[in-house]
């Protein structure tokens, strides 16, 4: 009888080169299954690209993630753009980053129109009732997965804990937390280099799922090497891609028109989204609701619920804000309300994500040249630890609003707690997929609402 042989990850063959067509199919799929906010989306990418497909190694993935964490804009979408660019040049980045957003854009336009045209539908309310506890469990699972990879020693655990306390109890702004973590990492990288190596110096940094297509020792590809001419070309192209549509809007409608003001306001918002969507939502609320009056406070909350329960970055809530504003303000006239909403949604999506593509295509070559230099990676490793604490705070935020919808002095929502517990068991114990969990919880929420009605 022949003996059964076990193979270590190092015995696995290196994956075959991936065509742009194959990558296109993956990024399209990701655009439709990227639930759970940035933490969940990053976890999905790690599972698919590092663990399962082995398109990129753990170290290279974490290095790219650390860069995206410190940029303004949605880090998960920027990470997808970065990985697509690294594999297939500029068009690869445009495809991966674009497909991360487009499914969500079309879905939110459709849902926003239904919301305005048909109002409060009990069936939809029941589905949302079940989805919100599921999203809470998904964020908790994602925080656990990222934390278990990145927090591999007491120093990084302490940074994560301090980050959580700072944002939860002391209301410290996210940029201040990031800056502090970067300083700690910079100093710590000099005093104790092994502590601040990628992944905390051991464990995650040394873990391997087998040879990767882009491995730790894979040379930086020619297109990812820094060139001043490339940097200038990207910046000029990016400025033109913003100036031309904004100039056309100003010429056609005037600077004070709803569409022009939306383009200008959400351009500023895009450059303030350090820390993700929740860091910029107060700014969006203040401008869209209080200053411009594009929608009401109640509509803004409903839009946030839609953003939380659809695939894509949570900042895509701006699609809802823009569609409702363009529709209700009759941006293209009273006879074209739907088209006015669609044009506003597309415009706002454009100005919101254009900076993200520029940050990656312009800054990626400089970042790729540093993935082996501890003096530059140590601050980013500390930042990753801090972000874990922020994600835990997000999970607490979700849990609080789901379980005590009227505040701590109000009732405890026991059915939501049961749904959240079931979602957590499905994710942690039975390793079920995100889509399955969301669908099951939506059905449970709808069933409860129909029975309780």
SVG drawing of the C-alpha trace seen along z (x, -y; Angstrom):
<svg xmlns="http://www.w3.org/2000/svg" viewBox="-50 -80 67 82">
<polyline fill="none" stroke="black" stroke-width="0.4" points="0.0,0.0 1.3,-3.5 1.5,-5.9 -0.5,-9.1 1.8,-12.1 1.2,-15.5 2.5,-18.6 3.6,-21.7 2.7,-25.1 6.3,-25.4 5.8,-22.2 3.0,-23.7 3.7,-24.9 3.8,-28.6 0.5,-29.8 0.4,-30.3 0.4,-33.9 -3.0,-35.5 -4.5,-37.0 -6.3,-40.4 -9.5,-38.5 -9.3,-36.1 -8.5,-39.0 -11.5,-40.9 -13.9,-38.0 -12.5,-38.0 -12.8,-41.7 -16.4,-41.7 -17.4,-38.9 -15.8,-40.8 -17.8,-43.9 -21.0,-41.9 -19.9,-40.1 -18.0,-42.9 -20.3,-43.2 -19.3,-44.0 -17.7,-47.4 -13.9,-47.9 -12.9,-45.3 -15.1,-42.6 -14.0,-43.5 -10.3,-43.4 -10.8,-40.1 -12.5,-38.7 -9.6,-39.9 -7.0,-38.4 -8.9,-35.0 -9.2,-35.0 -5.9,-36.5 -3.4,-35.5 -4.8,-32.2 -6.7,-30.6 -5.4,-31.9 -1.9,-32.9 -1.7,-35.9 0.2,-37.8 2.1,-37.0 1.1,-37.9 3.9,-40.5 3.2,-42.2 -0.5,-42.3 0.0,-43.8 2.4,-46.4 -0.1,-47.5 -2.9,-47.6 -0.8,-49.7 -0.3,-52.3 -4.0,-52.4 -4.9,-52.8 -3.2,-56.2 -4.7,-57.6 -7.9,-59.7 -10.6,-57.6 -12.0,-54.1 -9.1,-51.8 -10.7,-48.6 -11.3,-50.1 -7.8,-51.5 -6.4,-48.2 -8.2,-46.5 -6.9,-49.2 -3.4,-48.8 -3.4,-45.0 -4.9,-45.2 -2.3,-47.8 0.6,-45.8 -0.5,-42.7 -1.7,-44.3 -0.4,-47.9 -2.7,-51.0 -5.6,-49.2 -5.5,-46.5 -5.9,-49.1 -8.7,-50.9 -10.5,-47.6 -10.1,-46.4 -10.9,-49.7 -13.8,-50.4 -15.5,-47.0 -15.3,-47.4 -17.6,-50.4 -19.8,-50.0 -22.1,-47.2 -22.8,-49.2 -23.5,-52.3 -26.1,-50.6 -27.7,-48.9 -27.9,-52.1 -29.4,-54.1 -32.1,-51.5 -32.8,-51.3 -32.8,-55.1 -35.4,-55.4 -37.5,-52.7 -37.1,-54.5 -38.4,-57.8 -41.1,-56.3 -42.7,-53.8 -41.8,-55.1 -41.7,-52.9 -42.4,-49.3 -42.9,-47.0 -41.2,-44.1 -38.1,-46.1 -38.1,-47.3 -38.3,-43.7 -35.3,-42.7 -33.3,-45.6 -34.2,-44.6 -32.5,-41.3 -29.5,-42.6 -28.3,-45.1 -27.5,-42.5 -25.7,-40.4 -23.5,-43.3 -22.6,-43.8 -21.4,-40.1 -19.6,-40.5 -17.6,-43.5 -16.7,-41.6 -15.5,-38.6 -13.4,-40.8 -11.9,-42.6 -10.9,-39.3 -9.4,-38.0 -7.3,-41.2 -6.3,-41.4 -5.2,-37.8 -2.9,-38.4 -1.5,-41.8 -1.3,-41.9 1.4,-39.4 3.1,-40.9 2.2,-42.8 3.3,-46.2 0.9,-46.0 -1.9,-44.7 -1.3,-47.7 -1.5,-50.1 -4.8,-48.5 -6.2,-48.8 -5.0,-52.4 -6.5,-53.2 -9.9,-51.8 -9.9,-53.7 -8.9,-56.9 -11.7,-56.8 -14.4,-55.2 -14.0,-56.9 -12.0,-60.1 -13.4,-60.9 -9.9,-61.5 -10.0,-62.3 -9.0,-59.4 -6.1,-61.4 -4.6,-62.1 -4.7,-58.4 -3.0,-57.5 -0.3,-60.2 0.4,-59.0 0.7,-55.4 3.0,-56.3 5.3,-58.2 5.3,-55.2 6.1,-52.9 8.9,-55.1 10.5,-55.3 9.8,-51.7 11.3,-50.5 14.6,-52.0 14.6,-50.8 13.1,-47.3 13.1,-46.4 11.8,-42.9 8.7,-44.2 7.6,-46.4 8.4,-44.1 5.4,-43.5 3.0,-41.4 4.6,-42.1 7.9,-40.4 6.8,-36.8 3.7,-34.7 1.9,-36.6 5.1,-37.9 6.4,-34.3 3.2,-32.6 3.0,-31.3 0.2,-29.7 2.7,-28.5 4.6,-30.3 2.7,-33.3 2.6,-34.8 3.9,-38.1 6.0,-36.7 8.2,-38.4 11.3,-38.2 9.6,-38.9 11.3,-41.8 9.3,-45.0 7.8,-44.9 9.0,-47.5 5.8,-49.5 5.8,-49.7 9.2,-51.4 9.3,-55.1 9.7,-57.5 9.2,-61.2 7.8,-61.4 5.1,-58.9 4.3,-60.8 3.8,-64.1 1.7,-62.4 -0.6,-60.8 -1.1,-64.1 -1.8,-66.1 -4.2,-63.5 -6.0,-63.4 -6.4,-67.2 -7.8,-67.2 -10.3,-64.5 -11.6,-66.7 -11.4,-70.1 -13.1,-69.1 -16.4,-67.9 -16.5,-70.6 -15.8,-73.2 -18.6,-71.9 -21.0,-71.9 -20.1,-75.4 -20.5,-76.6 -23.8,-74.8 -25.6,-75.5 -23.5,-78.0 -21.5,-77.6 -24.4,-77.8 -26.4,-75.0 -27.1,-71.9 -24.9,-69.6 -21.9,-72.0 -22.1,-72.4 -22.4,-68.7 -19.3,-68.2 -17.3,-70.7 -18.7,-69.6 -18.0,-65.9 -14.5,-66.6 -13.7,-68.3 -15.3,-65.4 -13.2,-62.8 -10.0,-64.5 -11.2,-64.4 -12.1,-60.7 -9.0,-59.7 -10.2,-56.9 -13.0,-55.7 -16.6,-56.6 -17.5,-57.1 -14.9,-59.8 -16.4,-61.9 -20.1,-61.2 -20.6,-64.1 -19.1,-66.4 -21.5,-65.0 -24.4,-65.3 -23.6,-68.9 -23.3,-69.9 -25.9,-67.8 -28.6,-68.2 -28.0,-71.4 -26.3,-73.6 -27.6,-72.6 -30.8,-70.9 -30.4,-68.2 -32.2,-65.7 -33.6,-65.5 -32.0,-64.0 -34.3,-61.0 -33.5,-60.4 -29.8,-60.5 -30.2,-57.8 -32.1,-55.6 -29.4,-56.2 -26.8,-55.0 -28.8,-51.8 -28.8,-51.2 -25.0,-51.8 -24.4,-49.4 -26.4,-46.6 -25.2,-46.8 -21.9,-45.7 -19.1,-48.1 -17.5,-50.8 -19.7,-52.4 -18.9,-55.8 -21.1,-54.8 -23.9,-56.3 -23.0,-59.5 -24.8,-57.9 -28.0,-57.9 -27.4,-61.5 -26.7,-62.7 -29.6,-60.8 -32.1,-62.1 -30.7,-65.6 -30.7,-65.6 -34.2,-64.1 -35.8,-66.4 -34.1,-69.5 -35.0,-68.7 -31.4,-69.1 -32.4,-68.6 -35.9,-70.0 -39.3,-68.7 -39.7,-66.5 -36.5,-64.6 -36.4,-63.9 -35.0,-60.3 -32.3,-61.5 -31.4,-64.3 -30.9,-61.9 -28.8,-59.5 -26.5,-62.3 -26.0,-63.6 -25.2,-60.1 -22.7,-59.4 -21.1,-62.8 -20.6,-62.4 -19.2,-58.9 -16.7,-60.3 -15.4,-63.1 -15.4,-60.9 -13.3,-58.1 -11.1,-59.9 -8.6,-60.9 -8.3,-57.3 -7.2,-56.2 -4.7,-59.0 -3.2,-58.2 -2.6,-54.6 -1.3,-55.2 0.9,-58.1 2.1,-56.8 2.2,-53.1 5.7,-53.0 7.2,-54.9 5.5,-52.4 6.7,-49.4 10.2,-50.5 9.9,-50.5 8.4,-47.0 11.7,-45.8 12.8,-48.8 11.9,-48.6 12.4,-52.3 9.4,-53.0 7.3,-49.9 7.5,-50.1 5.2,-53.1 2.8,-51.4 2.8,-48.3 1.9,-50.4 -0.8,-52.1 -2.3,-48.7 -2.5,-47.9 -4.2,-51.2 -6.8,-50.6 -7.7,-47.2 -8.8,-49.2 -10.8,-51.5 -12.5,-48.6 -13.4,-47.2 -15.0,-50.5 -17.0,-50.3 -18.3,-46.9 -19.3,-48.4 -21.0,-51.3 -23.0,-48.9 -23.9,-46.7 -25.1,-49.6 -27.4,-51.0 -28.8,-47.5 -29.4,-46.2 -30.5,-49.5 -32.1,-51.4 -33.7,-54.0 -30.5,-54.5 -29.4,-52.8 -32.4,-54.2 -34.7,-52.5 -35.7,-48.9 -33.2,-46.1 -34.0,-44.6 -33.9,-40.9 -34.9,-39.6 -31.9,-41.6 -29.7,-40.0 -30.8,-36.5 -30.2,-37.3 -26.7,-38.7 -25.8,-35.7 -26.9,-33.3 -24.9,-35.3 -21.8,-35.1 -22.2,-31.4 -22.6,-30.9 -19.4,-32.9 -17.1,-31.8 -18.3,-28.2 -19.6,-27.0 -17.5,-29.2 -20.4,-30.2 -20.0,-32.8 -21.0,-36.4 -23.8,-36.2 -25.4,-33.2 -25.3,-34.9 -26.8,-38.1 -29.6,-36.3 -30.5,-34.1 -30.6,-37.0 -32.7,-39.1 -35.2,-36.3 -35.2,-35.9 -35.8,-39.7 -38.6,-39.7 -40.3,-36.6 -40.1,-38.3 -41.6,-41.5 -44.5,-39.7 -45.2,-37.6 -44.9,-40.6 -47.1,-42.9"/>
</svg>
